[in-house]
Amino acid sequence: MRVVCPDCGAKLDLDEAQLHAQGSGSLPVRCWMCTRKLVHQDSSSEDGGPPTVAIPAYREERSSASRLDKAVTTDKGSLALPQDETITIFAVNGRSQGSEWHLSRPLVTIGRLGGGADIEIDDPRVSRTHCAIEVRQDVILLHDLSSRNGTFIGETRVLAGQLSDKSKFRIGSTVLQVGVSSLAGARDKQ
């Protein structure tokens, strides 16, 4: 059964046999993109309608110290930078325009200057820990960390999204761009 995450719009393929193997008819599922917990509820109604997938009705507490742990609860064992490429974040505009940061770890936070994030942006509209970049070999994911002013890809506010080479995203009033370059190409130029 294919469902769409109501938070980020990612498509999830759920195995109906696995869903109905649970005695209660309810199985918690995590969205592969935003990691939000979804709950499948068996619809045994008279109309025989499709199963329902819903987000639990609670809202997580805002806590700057532990937001990264709560937001990114996926399997950390698959986090890894690609061996033959380097990933760079560039500030395209704003007060930090011209700054660039090379990712040395597969999970980094981005936030306001002086806020303690791995990458700090000089922008008062950016939260202390605004968003995170997560790299899983050939996939780069962007996660909003419950920021006040949101994280945007294009004009769309996102909780999570996939990025690639030359992708741009906005936090506060700063536009950032991802750059992926081959290490082999850099060695050839030397």
PAGUKE-725788 format. One line per field, with one value per residue (C-alpha): residue number from 1; chain; x, y, z. Coordinates in nm, 4 decimals, m for minus. Layout:
PAGUKE-725788
n NUM/... .
chain A/... .
u X/... .
v Y/... .
w Z/... .
***
This chain:
PAGUKE-725788
n 1/2/3/4/5/6/7/8/9/10/11/12/13/14/15/16/17/18/19/20/21/22/23/24/25/26/27/28/29/30/31/32/33/34/35/36/37/38/39/40/41/42/43/44/45/46/47/48/49/50/51/52/53/54/55/56/57/58/59/60/61/62/63/64/65/66/67/68/69/70/71/72/73/74/75/76/77/78/79/80/81/82/83/84/85/86/87/88/89/90/91/92/93/94/95/96/97/98/99/100/101/102/103/104/105/106/107/108/109/110/111/112/113/114/115/116/117/118/119/120/121/122/123/124/125/126/127/128/129/130/131/132/133/134/135/136/137/138/139/140/141/142/143/144/145/146/147/148/149/150/151/152/153/154/155/156/157/158/159/160/161/162/163/164/165/166/167/168/169/170/171/172/173/174/175/176/177/178/179/180/181/182/183/184/185/186/187/188/189/190 .
chain A/A/A/A/A/A/A/A/A/A/A/A/A/A/A/A/A/A/A/A/A/A/A/A/A/A/A/A/A/A/A/A/A/A/A/A/A/A/A/A/A/A/A/A/A/A/A/A/A/A/A/A/A/A/A/A/A/A/A/A/A/A/A/A/A/A/A/A/A/A/A/A/A/A/A/A/A/A/A/A/A/A/A/A/A/A/A/A/A/A/A/A/A/A/A/A/A/A/A/A/A/A/A/A/A/A/A/A/A/A/A/A/A/A/A/A/A/A/A/A/A/A/A/A/A/A/A/A/A/A/A/A/A/A/A/A/A/A/A/A/A/A/A/A/A/A/A/A/A/A/A/A/A/A/A/A/A/A/A/A/A/A/A/A/A/A/A/A/A/A/A/A/A/A/A/A/A/A/A/A/A/A/A/A/A/A/A/A/A/A .
u 0.0000/0.1395/0.0711/0.1901/0.3431/0.1137/0.4144/0.6685/0.4827/0.7229/0.5739/0.5888/0.5320/0.3822/0.3503/m0.0161/0.0667/0.3128/0.0624/m0.2111/0.0280/0.0165/m0.2582/m0.3774/m0.4091/m0.1869/0.1816/0.4056/0.5908/0.8547/0.8645/1.1907/1.2372/1.1282/1.1436/0.8048/0.6222/0.3062/0.0487/m0.1408/m0.4915/m0.6877/m1.0147/m1.2716/m1.5572/m1.8710/m1.7841/m1.4609/m1.2633/m0.8858/m0.6634/m0.5786/m0.2270/m0.2055/0.0451/0.0089/m0.1658/0.1209/0.3623/0.7227/0.8575/1.0897/1.4295/1.7382/1.9723/1.8086/1.6296/1.8809/1.8397/1.4591/1.4434/1.6976/1.6212/1.6942/1.9595/2.2823/2.4887/2.4191/2.5446/2.8567/3.0218/3.0924/3.4541/3.5210/3.3372/3.3466/3.0291/3.0379/2.7717/2.7971/2.6233/2.4774/2.3409/2.2868/2.5441/2.7468/2.7580/3.0771/3.1334/3.1728/3.1894/3.3239/3.1411/3.3826/3.1083/2.7923/2.5629/2.5996/2.3757/2.3315/2.2307/2.2746/2.6186/2.7104/2.4390/2.6690/2.5740/2.8387/2.7887/2.7043/2.5301/2.5288/2.1519/1.9271/1.6277/1.8067/1.7458/2.0393/2.0091/1.7930/1.8419/2.0643/2.2325/2.2497/2.4583/2.4002/2.6618/2.4881/2.1878/2.1912/1.8945/1.7942/1.5990/1.4333/1.4914/1.1654/1.2989/1.0851/1.1112/1.1249/1.3482/1.2571/1.3409/1.2236/0.9110/0.8031/0.8537/0.9860/1.0407/1.2730/1.3865/1.6437/1.9233/2.1703/2.4526/2.3543/2.0383/1.9504/1.7616/1.6759/1.6942/1.6024/1.6982/2.0064/2.0135/2.2562/2.3661/2.5035/2.8108/2.9250/3.2634/3.4721/3.7977/3.9454/3.8837/4.0561/4.3595/4.3809/4.4117/4.7199 .
v 0.0000/0.3432/0.6358/0.9956/1.1446/1.4327/1.6273/1.6254/1.4591/1.1646/0.8477/0.5404/0.1858/m0.0164/m0.3942/m0.4753/m0.8296/m0.6885/m0.4263/m0.6835/m0.9325/m0.7164/m0.8245/m0.4726/m0.3664/m0.0671/m0.0541/0.2526/0.3489/0.6205/0.8365/0.7716/1.1424/1.3450/1.0538/1.1549/0.8676/0.7686/0.5263/0.2853/0.2267/m0.0669/0.0665/m0.1999/0.0310/m0.0754/0.1202/m0.0790/0.2391/0.2518/0.2279/0.5499/0.6792/0.9577/1.1579/1.1223/1.4282/1.5387/1.8233/1.7768/2.0245/2.2945/2.2283/2.3635/2.1224/1.8011/1.8974/1.7207/1.3923/1.4150/1.5230/1.2798/0.9446/0.7355/0.4650/0.6551/0.3575/0.4473/0.8051/0.8455/1.1017/0.9801/0.8628/1.0182/1.3520/1.6575/1.8401/2.2159/2.4602/2.8121/3.1286/3.2780/3.5957/3.7642/3.8815/3.5607/3.5849/3.4340/3.2033/2.8330/2.5285/2.1849/1.9012/1.6889/1.4837/1.3248/1.5089/1.8830/2.1525/2.5013/2.7928/3.1552/3.3035/3.2405/2.9766/2.6751/2.5072/2.3347/2.5922/2.9415/3.2006/3.5746/3.6222/3.7278/3.5473/3.2115/3.0016/2.8902/2.5382/2.5981/2.2924/1.9908/1.8398/1.4593/1.2669/0.8978/0.8105/0.9388/1.1108/1.4554/1.5333/1.8669/1.8623/2.1631/2.1498/2.3148/2.6558/2.9599/3.1068/2.7794/2.6157/2.6631/2.4840/2.7208/2.8841/2.5735/2.5474/2.1982/1.9793/1.7596/1.7481/1.5914/1.8074/1.7529/1.9429/2.3069/2.2785/2.6004/2.6384/2.9364/2.9805/3.3204/3.5680/3.3698/3.1488/2.8560/2.6307/2.2769/2.1970/1.8415/1.8026/1.5022/1.4544/1.2846/1.6023/1.8141/1.5775/1.5901/1.9706/1.9580 .
w 0.0000/m0.0894/0.1429/0.1456/0.4607/0.5623/0.6974/0.4138/0.1252/0.0914/m0.0566/0.1681/0.0499/0.3344/0.3241/0.4009/0.5131/0.7665/0.8842/0.9468/1.1144/1.4271/1.6654/1.7429/1.3783/1.4542/1.3633/1.4103/1.0910/1.0421/0.7308/0.5459/0.4693/0.7741/1.0238/1.1622/1.3319/1.1448/1.2766/1.0532/1.1832/1.0509/0.9121/0.9827/0.9027/0.7188/0.4064/0.3635/0.2973/0.2698/0.5773/0.7566/0.8176/1.0724/1.2718/1.6494/1.7904/2.0170/1.9446/2.0522/2.3070/2.1749/2.3273/2.1583/2.3355/2.2179/1.8952/1.6738/1.8620/1.8438/1.4807/1.3393/1.4956/1.1897/1.1735/1.2378/1.1177/0.7540/0.7931/0.5808/0.3571/0.0033/m0.0311/m0.3711/m0.3320/m0.1121/m0.0064/0.0480/0.1707/0.0219/0.1465/m0.1725/m0.0133/0.3234/0.5787/0.5400/0.1591/0.0198/0.3168/0.2504/0.4733/0.3743/0.5456/0.7472/0.9168/0.7782/1.0227/1.0874/1.2293/1.0852/1.3051/1.4095/1.4750/1.8403/1.8843/1.8981/1.5688/1.3562/1.0780/1.2039/0.9844/1.0572/1.0319/1.3237/1.1635/1.1918/1.5059/1.7243/1.5802/1.2760/1.0548/0.9942/0.6909/0.6920/0.4383/0.3656/0.1001/m0.2159/m0.0506/0.1139/0.3401/0.4914/0.8210/0.9843/1.3616/1.4720/1.3721/1.4319/1.0797/0.8861/0.6298/0.2631/m0.0594/m0.3296/m0.1917/0.0009/0.3757/0.4496/0.7534/0.5492/0.1916/m0.0339/m0.1746/m0.4582/m0.6274/m0.6852/m0.4685/m0.2890/0.0380/0.2564/0.6319/0.7747/0.5020/0.3926/0.0829/0.0988/m0.1874/m0.1817/m0.3899/m0.4607/m0.6276/m0.7188/m0.5290/m0.8385/m1.0424/m0.7775/m0.7770/m1.1579/m1.1519/m0.9262 .
***
